[in-house]
Amino acid sequence: MKKTRMGWAAVAALSLSTAASAQGYLGASIGQTHLNADCSGTLTCDTSDTGFKAFGGYKFHPNMALELNYLNFGKAKASALVGGTTVNAEIKTTGIGAGVAFMGEFAPSWLGTARVGVARVKTEITGSMSGLFASDSESSTQAYFGLGVGYAMTKNVSLDLSADFSRSHYAGESSNVRMVGLGLTASF
């Protein structure tokens, strides 16, 4: 009987300490994106753009959190000559994901974060030729990961530099996508 009470007391103490360290946060960043696409045979090709990320998390431990995020990896654009006509194409990649973030302070006011999770990544292709337009999209489940470093400007707000990576998949072809961005995270 004493062992059972002691076990329940230990569970209650751990629950209270976890609740005391639990903390929610929201963040966003904007930055440079890149789609690793083959540009051979094109007239013009731009695989970089501006993208953004929005995320929210809940720290269930001082160094670990569950996160939800939205990633916009921007657009890649290309044009090619097909039968004497210029064809323009655009590839847009976005993702909605869930994962775990591991975070810690490695120097006073300096924070490090590593993220890993799964995202539903949507690749949307748009093409135009001689006034005609067509578009198609394909979604796939992909792994994502990210690394970041932040500077705590106040107790609850940090300025972050992060890099996020995943894969874009369409018609049996896959390409790496990434975003390097600068943003803010606010804890509450």
One Martini backbone bead per residue (centre of mass of N, CA, C, O) as a GRO file, in nm:
protein
  188
    1MET     BB    1   0.058   0.063  -0.021
    2LYS     BB    2   0.300   0.254   0.004
    3LYS     BB    3   0.400   0.217  -0.290
    4THR     BB    4   0.148   0.333  -0.425
    5ARG     BB    5   0.156   0.616  -0.296
    6MET     BB    6   0.442   0.684  -0.394
    7GLY     BB    7   0.379   0.659  -0.694
    8TRP     BB    8   0.156   0.878  -0.701
    9ALA     BB    9   0.337   1.104  -0.593
   10ALA     BB   10   0.540   1.098  -0.826
   11VAL     BB   11   0.341   1.157  -1.054
   12ALA     BB   12   0.239   1.427  -0.941
   13ALA     BB   13   0.515   1.571  -0.934
   14LEU     BB   14   0.575   1.544  -1.237
   15SER     BB   15   0.322   1.691  -1.336
   16LEU     BB   16   0.380   1.962  -1.195
   17SER     BB   17   0.658   2.011  -1.325
   18THR     BB   18   0.555   2.007  -1.615
   19ALA     BB   19   0.345   2.237  -1.586
   20ALA     BB   20   0.556   2.452  -1.496
   21SER     BB   21   0.727   2.416  -1.783
   22ALA     BB   22   0.502   2.490  -1.949
   23GLN     BB   23   0.501   2.636  -2.291
   24GLY     BB   24   0.402   2.866  -2.513
   25TYR     BB   25   0.438   2.933  -2.878
   26LEU     BB   26   0.518   3.182  -3.134
   27GLY     BB   27   0.605   3.200  -3.494
   28ALA     BB   28   0.811   3.380  -3.744
   29SER     BB   29   0.935   3.378  -4.092
   30ILE     BB   30   1.169   3.515  -4.334
   31GLY     BB   31   1.304   3.414  -4.668
   32GLN     BB   32   1.519   3.218  -4.840
   33THR     BB   33   1.466   3.014  -5.124
   34HIS     BB   34   1.505   2.660  -5.251
   35LEU     BB   35   1.504   2.471  -5.555
   36ASN     BB   36   1.627   2.158  -5.662
   37ALA     BB   37   1.661   2.218  -5.997
   38ASP     BB   38   1.660   2.148  -6.333
   39CYS     BB   39   1.788   2.387  -6.596
   40SER     BB   40   1.809   2.233  -6.840
   41GLY     BB   41   1.687   2.380  -7.142
   42THR     BB   42   1.663   2.677  -7.060
   43LEU     BB   43   1.632   3.019  -7.074
   44THR     BB   44   1.508   3.042  -6.782
   45CYS     BB   45   1.614   3.032  -6.421
   46ASP     BB   46   1.447   3.036  -6.090
   47THR     BB   47   1.506   2.879  -5.761
   48SER     BB   48   1.448   3.150  -5.611
   49ASP     BB   49   1.295   3.299  -5.312
   50THR     BB   50   1.030   3.401  -5.107
   51GLY     BB   51   0.953   3.301  -4.774
   52PHE     BB   52   0.759   3.125  -4.511
   53LYS     BB   53   0.696   3.090  -4.147
   54ALA     BB   54   0.465   2.918  -3.925
   55PHE     BB   55   0.442   2.871  -3.560
   56GLY     BB   56   0.362   2.629  -3.295
   57GLY     BB   57   0.403   2.560  -2.936
   58TYR     BB   58   0.470   2.302  -2.670
   59LYS     BB   59   0.620   2.286  -2.368
   60PHE     BB   60   0.684   1.975  -2.183
   61HIS     BB   61   0.982   2.076  -2.168
   62PRO     BB   62   1.252   2.277  -2.149
   63ASN     BB   63   1.378   2.100  -2.428
   64MET     BB   64   1.070   2.033  -2.531
   65ALA     BB   65   0.846   2.019  -2.827
   66LEU     BB   66   0.545   2.072  -2.978
   67GLU     BB   67   0.468   2.114  -3.335
   68LEU     BB   68   0.328   2.351  -3.562
   69ASN     BB   69   0.330   2.409  -3.930
   70TYR     BB   70   0.403   2.655  -4.189
   71LEU     BB   71   0.531   2.619  -4.527
   72ASN     BB   72   0.690   2.852  -4.760
   73PHE     BB   73   0.903   2.786  -5.050
   74GLY     BB   74   0.797   2.918  -5.284
   75LYS     BB   75   0.923   2.995  -5.618
   76ALA     BB   76   0.978   2.851  -5.933
   77LYS     BB   77   1.126   2.967  -6.249
   78ALA     BB   78   1.056   2.903  -6.606
   79SER     BB   79   1.187   2.894  -6.949
   80ALA     BB   80   1.096   2.761  -7.280
   81LEU     BB   81   1.156   2.621  -7.596
   82VAL     BB   82   0.864   2.507  -7.788
   83GLY     BB   83   0.827   2.503  -8.109
   84GLY     BB   84   0.881   2.835  -8.097
   85THR     BB   85   0.759   2.846  -7.804
   86THR     BB   86   0.698   2.998  -7.508
   87VAL     BB   87   0.741   2.842  -7.189
   88ASN     BB   88   0.590   2.877  -6.871
   89ALA     BB   89   0.702   2.804  -6.531
   90GLU     BB   90   0.569   2.702  -6.200
   91ILE     BB   91   0.688   2.630  -5.860
   92LYS     BB   92   0.501   2.544  -5.568
   93THR     BB   93   0.586   2.516  -5.210
   94THR     BB   94   0.407   2.350  -4.945
   95GLY     BB   95   0.350   2.308  -4.574
   96ILE     BB   96   0.217   2.078  -4.324
   97GLY     BB   97   0.321   2.031  -3.978
   98ALA     BB   98   0.466   1.786  -3.742
   99GLY     BB   99   0.662   1.799  -3.427
  100VAL     BB  100   0.989   1.823  -3.285
  101ALA     BB  101   1.156   2.025  -3.040
  102PHE     BB  102   1.495   2.109  -2.967
  103MET     BB  103   1.609   2.298  -2.678
  104GLY     BB  104   1.872   2.548  -2.594
  105GLU     BB  105   2.120   2.689  -2.394
  106PHE     BB  106   2.468   2.790  -2.487
  107ALA     BB  107   2.430   3.090  -2.388
  108PRO     BB  108   2.375   3.383  -2.290
  109SER     BB  109   2.080   3.440  -2.480
  110TRP     BB  110   2.145   3.168  -2.637
  111LEU     BB  111   1.980   2.966  -2.886
  112GLY     BB  112   1.887   2.628  -2.967
  113THR     BB  113   1.747   2.447  -3.261
  114ALA     BB  114   1.573   2.133  -3.329
  115ARG     BB  115   1.394   1.984  -3.604
  116VAL     BB  116   1.132   1.725  -3.636
  117GLY     BB  117   0.921   1.578  -3.904
  118VAL     BB  118   0.595   1.593  -4.060
  119ALA     BB  119   0.475   1.664  -4.399
  120ARG     BB  120   0.239   1.817  -4.608
  121VAL     BB  121   0.330   1.837  -4.941
  122LYS     BB  122   0.280   2.092  -5.189
  123THR     BB  123   0.281   2.071  -5.548
  124GLU     BB  124   0.268   2.345  -5.781
  125ILE     BB  125   0.184   2.363  -6.128
  126THR     BB  126   0.247   2.625  -6.372
  127GLY     BB  127   0.134   2.701  -6.711
  128SER     BB  128   0.239   2.888  -7.014
  129MET     BB  129   0.095   2.941  -7.360
  130SER     BB  130  -0.029   3.155  -7.567
  131GLY     BB  131  -0.262   3.221  -7.333
  132LEU     BB  132  -0.231   2.949  -7.193
  133PHE     BB  133  -0.351   2.759  -6.905
  134ALA     BB  134  -0.200   2.548  -6.644
  135SER     BB  135  -0.274   2.317  -6.365
  136ASP     BB  136  -0.109   2.136  -6.091
  137SER     BB  137  -0.116   1.886  -5.821
  138GLU     BB  138   0.083   1.749  -5.538
  139SER     BB  139   0.074   1.530  -5.258
  140SER     BB  140   0.303   1.466  -4.978
  141THR     BB  141   0.481   1.278  -4.748
  142GLN     BB  142   0.730   1.444  -4.546
  143ALA     BB  143   1.019   1.516  -4.428
  144TYR     BB  144   1.149   1.736  -4.168
  145PHE     BB  145   1.399   1.996  -4.099
  146GLY     BB  146   1.572   2.196  -3.839
  147LEU     BB  147   1.771   2.495  -3.777
  148GLY     BB  148   1.864   2.709  -3.489
  149VAL     BB  149   1.918   3.054  -3.385
  150GLY     BB  150   1.895   3.256  -3.082
  151TYR     BB  151   1.798   3.579  -2.939
  152ALA     BB  152   1.726   3.708  -2.628
  153MET     BB  153   1.566   4.009  -2.583
  154THR     BB  154   1.375   3.866  -2.389
  155LYS     BB  155   1.211   3.641  -2.201
  156ASN     BB  156   0.971   3.612  -2.460
  157VAL     BB  157   1.182   3.717  -2.692
  158SER     BB  158   1.309   3.613  -3.016
  159LEU     BB  159   1.575   3.610  -3.242
  160ASP     BB  160   1.580   3.427  -3.559
  161LEU     BB  161   1.783   3.175  -3.717
  162SER     BB  162   1.682   2.965  -3.997
  163ALA     BB  163   1.662   2.616  -4.120
  164ASP     BB  164   1.465   2.453  -4.375
  165PHE     BB  165   1.370   2.105  -4.469
  166SER     BB  166   1.269   1.928  -4.775
  167ARG     BB  167   1.027   1.786  -5.013
  168SER     BB  168   0.951   1.772  -5.357
  169HIS     BB  169   0.658   1.622  -5.528
  170TYR     BB  170   0.634   1.518  -5.887
  171ALA     BB  171   0.578   1.279  -6.106
  172GLY     BB  172   0.826   1.104  -5.958
  173GLU     BB  173   0.963   1.368  -5.862
  174SER     BB  174   1.242   1.497  -5.664
  175SER     BB  175   1.307   1.782  -5.439
  176ASN     BB  176   1.481   2.002  -5.275
  177VAL     BB  177   1.397   2.213  -4.993
  178ARG     BB  178   1.455   2.561  -4.876
  179MET     BB  179   1.494   2.776  -4.575
  180VAL     BB  180   1.626   3.100  -4.495
  181GLY     BB  181   1.555   3.272  -4.182
  182LEU     BB  182   1.396   3.555  -4.024
  183GLY     BB  183   1.272   3.591  -3.676
  184LEU     BB  184   1.007   3.538  -3.435
  185THR     BB  185   0.962   3.453  -3.079
  186ALA     BB  186   0.674   3.392  -2.861
  187SER     BB  187   0.613   3.362  -2.526
  188PHE     BB  188   0.338   3.236  -2.275
   0.00000   0.00000   0.00000
